[in-house]
């Protein structure tokens, strides 16, 4: 069973399952629940605002409260799964999650609504880290690549399928199904795990030497950072005392965590597990990947919804044909390449495709319709499939599998943190660039501008003459300028997305091959031992 080594963290071991297909199915559903629910909530937030009569500020805080608890618990789930086993962690979580998801649409009380979303976010944070631990503790090594493929598949799939689901729910079934889908899926996850997950003893020794302080310090630090990043753009960053306090608190707690892990006898996630060149470069690739991916995920729906004025159902066809269906092919191809070639090849291929897709997107004009984005969507889907899958394989391949409990904690922090950092940076950039382009477009316009008077004269044929008609004409001109400024700002997001992918390629150029192990393309499993006579 699991033991503890001083100054490095718990050794991860477990019982290999006898029904890997059922476990893989449970992993797939659990991974999809996290991706779908996170994306569906973001896309469907306007419908939720209307349903609950929330102000812009209230909706913003609801989004933060629904997501921040994920990072509070995510880093510690791997340790909990090592101590208690996956059955005791995931089965109750899935069942409670289904109950909370059933209740939320039936709630009318404001504080209770926020509390239920916080609980739901906390439960949601259990699924992905537990999924990683199932791969390394309970699956035979020959299934590891399949398990990581499922973990990686949820990123491009859920990011794009979210629009399909929100569009379908909002226009046909009702917004309540954004939550009620989990009333069906979560119990199915629990059932599959109940049948297939092994029954394991509680690791009493590891529990008695628990590093609760380290877990709370890291979880609290990252949660405060997440909240600061999520609210930073809305509160104007360092102009807000709230943001300054959150950032300072996060920094102090992070320093406390590092000191704690250096001093305690039985550290939970000693930072030595990531103090290697390859792992550091792998984390840098994830940050570049997150920036590049976020550019397209913000700009495309932002343009189609805010400029063109389309509902999610009108965008669903683009994502269904350009992302949801092809992603299964791309993940399969990535898996085949990783079986035969070094993971760095897939990383370079994926980032290159994302850069090319962003280059296409940067040509955005105000006349674009959904299908003009098809090359960008399909290239980004392919790039995300190759790059993220290969980077996770590279990170794990450069880690000691017996220390995956500690490694998983850092993977969750980097994954969630990099996505939120990327989203915050791009949201702030979009706001500033829109203001910049608006100023540039407005600068040549004045009361004596000849071009303005020519345009207003043409609009008289639509609105007629008189003061009211003149004001309506000016409003049309202002709206067009604002729309053009927004289009140029979204185009700038694609430019940043392009350079983030190029930066990732530069980092990949200095990577070295990962060591021989279960995920290495040349790995050959040892022959089974001969039965003893």
C-alpha positions in Angstrom: 0.0 0.0 0.0 1.0 3.7 0.1 3.8 4.8 2.3 5.4 8.2 3.0 9.0 9.3 2.1 10.4 12.2 4.1 10.5 15.5 2.1 9.0 14.2 -1.1 5.3 13.3 -0.4 3.3 10.1 -0.6 4.2 7.2 -2.8 1.2 6.4 -5.1 0.1 2.8 -5.5 -3.3 1.1 -5.9 -5.2 -1.9 -7.0 -5.4 -2.6 -10.8 -9.0 -2.9 -11.9 -10.4 -6.0 -13.6 -13.0 -4.1 -15.7 -11.0 -1.3 -17.3 -13.6 -0.5 -20.0 -16.1 0.5 -17.3 -13.5 2.6 -15.5 -12.6 4.3 -18.8 -16.3 5.0 -19.4 -16.6 6.5 -15.9 -13.5 8.6 -16.6 -15.0 9.9 -19.8 -18.3 10.9 -18.2 -16.5 12.6 -15.3 -14.2 14.5 -17.5 -17.0 15.7 -19.7 -19.1 16.8 -16.8 -16.4 19.2 -15.7 -15.8 20.6 -19.1 -19.5 20.8 -20.1 -20.7 22.4 -16.9 -17.9 25.0 -16.8 -18.4 26.0 -20.4 -22.2 25.7 -20.3 -22.3 28.0 -17.3 -20.2 30.7 -19.0 -22.2 30.5 -22.3 -25.5 30.3 -20.6 -24.9 33.1 -18.0 -27.1 35.6 -19.9 -30.0 33.2 -19.7 -29.4 32.7 -16.0 -29.3 36.4 -15.4 -32.7 36.7 -16.9 -34.1 33.7 -15.1 -32.9 34.9 -11.7 -33.2 38.6 -12.3 -29.5 39.2 -11.5 -27.6 42.4 -12.1 -24.3 42.5 -14.0 -22.3 42.5 -10.8 -24.4 39.7 -9.2 -24.0 37.6 -12.3 -20.2 38.2 -12.3 -19.9 37.1 -8.6 -22.1 34.1 -9.3 -19.7 33.0 -12.0 -16.8 33.4 -9.7 -18.4 31.6 -6.8 -19.4 28.8 -9.1 -15.9 28.2 -10.3 -13.5 29.3 -7.5 -14.2 26.3 -5.2 -12.9 24.0 -7.9 -9.4 25.2 -7.4 -9.8 25.3 -3.6 -10.2 21.5 -3.5 -8.6 20.4 -6.8 -5.0 20.3 -5.6 -5.9 18.1 -2.6 -8.1 15.6 -4.3 -5.2 13.4 -5.5 -4.1 13.0 -1.9 -7.6 12.2 -0.7 -7.9 9.6 -3.4 -4.6 8.1 -2.4 -5.7 7.8 1.3 -9.3 6.8 0.9 -9.4 5.2 -2.6 -11.4 6.4 -5.6 -14.7 4.7 -4.6 -15.0 6.6 -1.3 -14.2 9.9 -2.9 -16.0 9.9 -6.3 -19.2 7.9 -5.7 -20.6 10.1 -2.8 -19.4 13.2 -4.7 -21.3 12.2 -7.9 -24.5 11.5 -6.0 -24.5 14.7 -4.0 -23.6 16.6 -7.2 -26.7 15.3 -8.9 -28.9 16.3 -6.0 -27.5 19.9 -5.9 -27.9 20.1 -9.7 -31.5 19.1 -9.4 -32.2 21.7 -6.7 -30.6 24.8 -8.2 -33.2 25.6 -10.9 -35.9 25.2 -8.2 -34.4 27.9 -5.9 -35.6 31.4 -5.7 -33.7 32.7 -2.7 -30.5 34.7 -3.6 -28.1 33.6 -0.8 -29.2 30.0 -1.2 -28.6 30.2 -4.9 -25.0 31.4 -4.4 -24.4 28.8 -1.6 -25.6 25.9 -3.9 -23.4 27.1 -6.7 -20.4 27.2 -4.3 -21.1 23.6 -3.1 -21.6 22.5 -6.7 -18.2 24.1 -7.7 -16.5 22.3 -4.7 -17.9 19.0 -5.8 -17.0 19.7 -9.5 -13.4 20.2 -8.4 -13.2 16.6 -7.3 -13.8 14.9 -10.7 -10.8 15.8 -12.7 -8.0 15.2 -10.1 -9.7 12.0 -9.1 -9.8 11.0 -12.8 -6.0 11.4 -13.0 -5.5 9.3 -9.9 -7.7 6.5 -11.3 -5.4 6.4 -14.4 -2.2 5.9 -12.4 -3.6 4.0 -9.4 -6.1 1.6 -10.9 -5.4 1.2 -14.6 -2.8 -1.1 -16.1 0.1 0.9 -17.7 -1.0 -0.2 -21.2 -4.2 1.8 -20.7 -2.5 5.0 -19.4 -2.4 6.7 -22.8 -6.1 6.0 -23.3 -6.9 7.5 -19.9 -4.9 10.6 -20.7 -6.6 10.9 -24.1 -10.0 11.0 -22.3 -8.7 13.6 -19.9 -7.4 15.7 -22.8 -10.4 15.2 -25.0 -12.7 17.1 -22.7 -10.8 20.4 -23.3 -11.6 21.0 -27.0 -14.8 19.0 -26.9 -16.4 20.7 -23.9 -15.2 24.1 -25.0 -17.1 23.8 -28.3 -20.0 21.5 -27.4 -21.0 24.0 -24.7 -22.5 26.2 -27.4 -24.4 23.3 -28.9 -25.9 22.3 -25.6 -26.7 25.9 -24.4 -28.4 26.6 -27.8 -30.4 23.4 -27.6 -31.4 23.8 -24.0 -32.2 27.5 -24.3 -34.4 27.2 -27.4 -36.0 23.8 -26.9 -35.8 22.2 -23.4 -35.3 25.2 -21.1 -32.3 26.7 -19.3 -32.9 24.4 -16.4 -31.3 21.6 -18.3 -28.0 23.3 -18.0 -28.1 21.8 -14.5 -30.5 18.8 -14.9 -28.2 17.1 -17.4 -26.1 16.1 -14.4 -29.0 14.6 -12.6 -28.7 11.8 -15.3 -25.0 11.7 -15.9 -23.6 12.0 -12.3 -25.5 8.9 -11.0 -24.3 7.0 -14.0 -20.7 7.8 -13.1 -21.4 6.6 -9.5 -22.9 3.4 -10.9 -19.9 2.6 -13.1 -17.5 3.2 -10.3 -19.5 1.1 -7.9 -19.3 -1.8 -10.3 -15.7 -1.4 -11.5 -13.7 0.5 -9.0 -11.6 -1.6 -6.6 -12.4 -1.7 -2.9 -9.3 -0.4 -1.2 -8.4 -0.1 2.5 -8.0 3.4 4.0 -4.3 4.3 4.4 -4.4 5.0 8.1 -0.7 5.8 8.3 -0.9 8.5 5.6 -4.0 9.9 7.2 -2.4 10.2 10.6 0.5 12.1 9.0 -1.7 14.3 6.9 -0.2 17.7 5.9 -3.5 19.5 6.3 -1.7 22.9 6.7 0.0 22.5 3.3 -3.2 21.6 1.5 -5.1 24.5 3.0 -2.3 27.0 2.3 -2.0 26.0 -1.4 -5.8 25.7 -2.0 -6.6 29.0 -0.3 -3.7 30.8 -2.0 -4.8 29.6 -5.5 -8.4 30.4 -4.7 -7.7 33.9 -3.7 -5.6 34.3 -6.9 -8.4 32.9 -9.0 -11.0 35.3 -7.5 -8.6 38.3 -8.1 -8.0 37.3 -11.7 -11.7 36.6 -12.3 -12.8 39.9 -10.9 -9.8 41.9 -11.9 -10.9 43.2 -15.3 -14.3 44.2 -13.9 -12.9 46.1 -10.9 -10.0 47.6 -12.9 -7.2 45.6 -11.2 -4.9 47.6 -8.9 -7.4 50.4 -8.8 -9.5 48.2 -6.5 -8.6 47.5 -2.9 -10.4 44.2 -3.1 -8.1 43.0 -5.9 -4.9 44.2 -4.1 -5.9 42.4 -0.9 -6.7 39.2 -2.8 -3.3 39.3 -4.7 -1.4 40.1 -1.5 -3.1 37.4 0.5 -2.5 34.9 -2.3 1.2 35.7 -2.4 1.6 35.4 1.4 -0.2 32.1 1.6 1.9 30.7 -1.4 5.1 31.6 0.5 3.7 30.0 3.6 2.9 26.8 1.6 6.5 26.6 0.3 7.9 27.1 3.8 5.5 24.5 5.2 6.5 21.9 2.6 10.2 22.5 3.4 9.7 22.1 7.2 7.1 19.4 7.8 8.2 15.8 8.2 5.6 14.4 5.9 4.9 17.0 3.2 1.9 16.5 1.0 3.2 18.0 -2.3 6.9 18.9 -2.0 7.9 21.2 -4.8 10.9 19.0 -5.6 8.6 17.0 -7.8 8.4 19.8 -10.4 12.0 21.1 -10.0 13.2 19.6 -13.3 14.0 21.4 -16.6 11.5 19.3 -18.7 8.6 19.8 -16.2 9.2 23.5 -16.0 9.2 23.8 -19.8 6.0 21.6 -20.0 4.2 24.0 -17.6 5.3 26.9 -19.7 3.9 25.2 -22.8 0.5 24.8 -21.0 0.5 28.6 -20.3 1.2 29.4 -23.9 -1.4 26.9 -25.0 -4.0 28.4 -22.7 -3.3 31.9 -24.0 -3.6 30.8 -27.6 -6.7 28.7 -27.0 -8.4 31.4 -25.0 -8.0 33.9 -27.8 -10.2 32.0 -30.2 -12.6 30.8 -27.5 -13.3 34.5 -26.6 -13.1 36.2 -30.0 -15.3 33.9 -32.1 -18.4 33.7 -29.8 -17.8 37.3 -28.7 -17.9 38.6 -32.2 -20.9 36.4 -33.3 -22.9 37.3 -30.2 -22.0 40.9 -29.5 -21.4 42.2 -33.0 -23.6 40.0 -35.2 -26.2 39.4 -32.5 -26.6 35.7 -32.9 -28.0 33.3 -30.2 -25.9 30.2 -29.2 -28.3 28.0 -31.2 -27.2 29.9 -34.4 -23.6 29.2 -33.7 -24.1 25.5 -32.8 -23.7 24.3 -36.4 -20.3 25.8 -36.7 -19.0 24.2 -33.6 -20.7 20.9 -34.2 -19.2 20.3 -37.6 -15.9 22.2 -37.1 -15.0 20.9 -33.6 -17.3 18.4 -31.8 -17.3 15.7 -34.5 -13.7 16.1 -35.7 -12.2 16.2 -32.2 -12.6 12.4 -31.8 -10.5 11.9 -35.0 -7.9 14.4 -33.9 -7.5 12.8 -30.5 -7.2 9.3 -32.1 -4.5 10.6 -34.5 -2.6 12.2 -31.6 -2.7 9.0 -29.7 -1.3 7.0 -32.7 1.5 9.6 -33.1 2.3 9.4 -29.4 2.6 5.7 -29.7 5.3 6.0 -32.3 7.0 9.4 -32.0 8.3 11.7 -29.2 5.6 13.9 -27.6 7.5 17.0 -28.7 6.4 16.3 -32.3 2.8 16.4 -31.4 3.3 19.6 -29.3 5.0 21.4 -32.2 2.3 20.1 -34.7 -0.5 21.2 -32.3 0.9 24.7 -31.6 1.6 25.2 -35.3 -2.0 24.4 -36.2 -3.2 26.8 -33.5 -0.9 29.6 -34.8 -2.2 29.0 -38.4 -5.9 29.1 -37.2 -5.2 32.3 -35.3 -3.6 33.8 -38.4 -6.8 33.1 -40.3 -8.9 34.6 -37.5 -6.9 37.8 -37.4 -8.3 38.7 -40.9 -11.6 39.2 -39.2 -13.9 41.9 -40.7 -17.3 43.2 -39.7 -18.9 41.3 -42.6 -18.0 37.8 -41.4 -20.7 35.2 -40.7 -20.3 32.1 -38.6 -18.9 29.9 -41.4 -16.1 32.3 -42.1 -14.6 31.0 -38.8 -14.7 27.4 -40.0 -10.9 27.2 -40.9 -10.0 28.8 -37.5 -12.3 26.5 -35.5 -11.1 23.3 -37.1 -7.4 24.2 -37.0 -7.7 25.2 -33.3 -9.6 22.0 -32.5 -6.9 20.0 -34.1 -4.1 22.0 -32.5 -5.7 21.8 -29.0 -6.1 18.0 -29.4 -2.5 17.5 -30.3 -0.8 20.1 -28.1 -2.7 19.5 -24.8 -2.7 15.7 -25.1 1.0 15.6 -25.9 2.0 18.2 -23.2 0.2 16.2 -20.5 1.9 13.0 -21.7 5.3 14.9 -21.7 4.7 16.2 -18.1 3.7 12.8 -16.8 6.5 11.1 -18.8 9.0 13.3 -17.1 7.6 12.6 -13.6 8.0 9.6 -11.4 4.6 7.7 -11.6 5.0 6.7 -8.0 4.8 10.4 -7.0 1.8 11.2 -9.1 -0.1 12.3 -6.0 2.1 15.3 -5.6 2.5 15.9 -9.4 -1.3 15.9 -9.9 -1.7 18.7 -7.3 0.6 20.9 -9.4 -1.0 19.9 -12.7 -4.4 21.0 -11.4 -3.0 24.4 -10.2 -1.2 25.1 -13.5 -4.2 23.9 -15.6 -6.8 26.0 -13.8 -4.5 28.9 -13.1 -3.2 29.2 -16.7 -6.7 29.2 -18.1 -7.9 31.9 -15.7 -4.7 34.0 -16.3 -5.2 33.7 -20.0 -8.9 34.7 -19.8 -8.2 37.6 -17.6 -5.4 38.9 -19.8 -7.4 38.6 -22.9 -10.5 40.2 -21.4 -8.5 43.2 -20.2 -6.7 43.4 -23.6 -10.0 43.3 -25.4 -11.4 46.2 -23.3 -8.3 48.4 -23.7 -7.9 47.7 -27.4 -11.6 48.4 -28.1 -11.2 51.8 -26.4 -8.0 52.4 -28.3 -9.6 51.6 -31.7 -12.7 53.6 -30.8 -10.5 56.7 -30.0 -8.7 56.2 -33.3 -11.9 55.9 -35.3 -13.5 58.9 -33.6 -10.5 61.2 -33.8 -11.1 62.5 -37.4 -14.9 63.0 -36.7 -16.0 66.5 -35.7 -19.0 68.7 -36.2 -17.5 70.1 -39.4 -16.4 66.7 -40.8 -17.4 66.5 -44.4 -17.6 62.7 -44.4 -19.9 62.8 -41.4 -22.3 65.2 -43.1 -22.3 63.1 -46.3 -23.2 60.0 -44.2 -25.9 61.8 -42.2 -27.4 63.1 -45.5 -27.7 59.5 -46.8 -29.4 58.5 -43.5 -32.0 61.2 -43.9 -33.5 59.0 -46.6 -34.1 56.4 -43.9 -35.0 58.5 -40.8 -36.3 61.7 -42.5 -35.6 65.2 -41.4 -35.9 67.0 -38.0 -34.1 66.9 -34.7 -35.2 63.4 -33.7 -34.2 61.9 -37.1 -30.8 63.7 -36.8 -30.2 62.1 -33.4 -31.2 58.7 -34.7 -28.7 59.1 -37.5 -26.0 60.0 -35.1 -26.8 57.0 -33.0 -26.4 54.7 -36.1 -23.0 56.2 -36.9 -21.9 55.8 -33.2 -23.1 52.2 -33.2 -21.2 51.4 -36.4 -18.0 53.0 -35.0 -18.4 51.0 -31.8 -19.0 47.8 -33.7 -15.9 48.4 -35.9 -13.8 49.1 -32.8 -15.1 45.8 -31.2 -14.2 43.9 -34.4 -10.7 45.3 -34.4 -10.3 44.4 -30.7 -11.3 40.8 -31.4 -8.8 40.7 -34.3 -6.1 41.8 -31.8 -7.0 38.8 -29.6 -6.3 36.5 -32.6 -2.9 38.3 -33.0 -2.1 37.6 -29.4 -3.3 34.0 -29.8 -0.9 33.6 -32.7 2.1 35.0 -30.8 1.3 32.8 -27.8 1.4 29.7 -30.0 4.7 30.9 -31.5 6.2 31.4 -28.0 5.1 27.8 -27.3 7.0 26.6 -30.4 10.1 28.5 -29.2 9.9 26.7 -25.8 9.3 23.4 -27.5 12.5 23.9 -29.5 14.6 23.7 -26.3 12.9 20.7 -24.8 14.7 17.4 -24.6 13.3 13.9 -25.0 11.4 12.5 -22.1 13.0 9.5 -20.2 12.1 5.9 -21.0 9.0 4.9 -19.2 5.4 3.7 -19.7 4.5 6.7 -21.9 7.7 6.6 -24.0 7.0 5.5 -27.6 9.7 2.8 -27.4 8.3 1.4 -24.1 7.7 -2.4 -24.1 5.8 -3.8 -21.1 7.8 -6.5 -19.3 6.7 -10.1 -20.0 4.4 -11.7 -17.4 6.2 -13.6 -14.7 6.2 -17.4 -15.1 4.0 -19.1 -12.6 5.8 -20.6 -9.6 6.0 -24.3 -9.5 
